[in-house]
Amino acid sequence: MTGDLGQTGWTQSTLEHVSKSNYDVFLLPGDLSYADTVQPLWDSFGRLVEPLASRRPWMVTQGNHDSENITANPVTFIAYNARWRMPFEESGSGSNLYYSFEVAGVHVIMLGSYTDFGPSSNQYRWLVSYLKKVDRNKTPWLVVLIHAPWYNSNYAHQGEIQSVGMMDAMEGLLYKARVDVVLAGHVHAYERFVSYFYD
C-alpha cells in the first residue's frame, strides 16, 4: 500500500520498491495522478504505472487531487471514474467511489472521503448494510481504506470536514464492526495509533 503516489522522482523510486514485492493486490488510498484537472497528467500517470498495474490488481479510492472542479457540479471525479473503474457493483455499491472486495483472507472496504458520507448518504447506508454481511470466519481480517485520515498530527490538515465529518459519521460503525486496521493517505507522513475494543 502507498498513498499519494503522484508523478515525481520519488514516484519512480516507490514503484521500483513495489515491483520487488510479492504482493497479491496493491492498495492506493487516493491522490493517484495529481492531475488537478490537467487531463494529460492522467495519461502520463497511466503510462507510469502500467508496467505494474497491468500485472497485478491495483485497488484505489479517490483523494482530493483526483477531484475535478471543472463542471457545474462542485466536486466530480470524471477522469478518475473513467480511468479507474473498481468492482463496486459486485459489493452492492452504487458508486465507483466506495466499494469492497476480498483477497487472501482479508476483507477490504474502500471508502470515499470526498463523496457524501453523512448518515442519510448512499455511502453511509451502503456501509451499514455491507458491514452486516462480512463473514469473519471466511475473512478474519477487516481493513478499511480512506484518503483523509481521521486522526493525524499534521497542522495543515486539522479540522478538514473530510476527516472530522467522516469520523463523526462513520467511526462508530467501524468500532462496532471491529475493523482491524484503517489505512489512509493525504498527510504524506507515516503515523499510527492504536485503539482497543472493550466489550
N, C-alpha and C positions, 0 to 999 in steps of 0.2 A: 504494500500500500504506500502510496505517496499522495500528497495533496499539492495543489497549486503548481502544476508541472510547468506550464508556460513554454517559452521558446528562447532560452538563454544558453550561455555556455554551461551553466550548471545543469540545464536540462539534459544535454548530451551526456554529461558525466553520470547523472542519475539513471538515464536509460542504459548506459553501459553496465552500471551496477545491477540493475534489474535483469538485464539479459543473462547475467551469470547465476541467477537464482532459479531454482527448480520449483516454480510456483504453479498452482492449479488455476488460479484466477488473480488478476491484477485489479485492485480496488483503487479508485481515484475519486475522492470526495470533492469534486468541483474545481473551478478555475483551470480549465483544460488549456485552451489556446491563448488566453489573454487577448483575444481579438478585439474586444471592446468596440464592436460594430464595424471594424475594418475586415471585410469579408475575405480578402486574400490570405489573411493570417489563419483563418480556419483551414484553408487548403494547405498552407505550409506546415501547420501543425499535423495535419493528417499524413503528409509525406514523412514528417519527422518520426512519428510513432508507428507508421505502417509496418516496418520490419518486425516489431514485437506484437503489435495489436492484430496482425494477420495470422500469428501462430498460436496465441493463447487468448482466452477471453479477457477483455477489459470491461469491467463493470463500473459505470460512472454515475455520479449525480452532479447537479449543477451548482455553480458558485456565482458570486456577484459579477465576476468578469465574463461570465457566459451569458448574462442577460443582455438584451439589446433594446435600448430605448429609441427605436427608430420608427415606431408606428404610433398611432393614437393611443394604443394600449401602453401604459407607463412601463411595464416590465414584460418583455416577451422573451422567448427562447427559440426563435425561428431557426436560426442556424444550428444551434445545439440539437434541437429535436430532429432536424433533417439529417444531421451527420452522425448522431449518437443515439440510435434507436435501441432502447433497452427492452427487456421482456416484461413490460408492465402488465400487458393483458393476461399473461399466464398467472399472475398473482392477484388478479381481480381488480387491479388499479385502473382508474380511468385516465391516468396521465403518465406520460413518459418521465415526469419529474419526480416520481416516487413509486417504488416497486420493491419486490422481494424475490429472493431465489435461494436455493440450497446448493451447497458444494462441500464435499468431503466432510460430512458430519456437522456442518455449520449452517445455520440459518441466518442469512444476511438481509437486513432491511435497509434500503437506501431511501432516506427522507429528503424532501426538498425544503431547504431553508428559505428559498425565495419564491415559494408559492404559498398560497393561503394555508395556514396551519391551525387556525383557531378552532374551538370546539364545534362550530357549525360548518366547518370546511369539509370538502370532499376528502382531503388528505387525512384529516383527523378521524373522520368516520371510517375510512378505509383501514387506518391503523388499528382502531379499536376492534373492528371486525376481524382483521387479519391476525392480530396477536392471539385471539381465541383459538385459531386454527393451528398454531405452531405446535408440533408434536416433539417434545423434548426427548422422548425415547428414541425417535428417529434422528433428530438433530439436537444433540445435547447442548451445543453452544449456540447462543443467540447474540448476534453482533449487529449494531446499528451504525450507519454512517450518515453524517450530516456535514454541511460545509462550515457553517458558522458555529464555533464551539460555545457551549452554554456556560462554561467556566474557562477563564484564561486570565493571565496577568498582564496582557498587553494593553497599556492605557489607551492606545489609539482605537481599540475595538471594544471598549467598555460601553455597556448600555445600548448596544445595537438591538433594534427590535427583532432582527432575525435570531439573535441569541437569547435575549431576555424574554421576548414574547413567546418564542417557540418552547423555551424551557418551561415557562409558566403553564403553557397549554399541554405539553406532552411528557414532561419529566415523570409525573405521577404514573402515567401509563407504562413507561419503561420500568419503573421500580416495581410496579405490580406484576409485570411480566417477567421480572427477574432477569433483565438483559445483562449479559456478562460483560460486554465491552461496548463503549460508544467511541467511535473514531471520528475526528474532524480535521479540517484544514484551516484555511483563512488567515491564521496569525503568523505563519511562516516560522514556527518555532516548535520544538518538542517540549510538551508539558504532559504530566499525567497526575491523576489524583485517584483516590480510592474511596468508594462509598460502600458501607456494609449494609446488608439487608438484615433486618431484625423481624422475627415473627412474633 
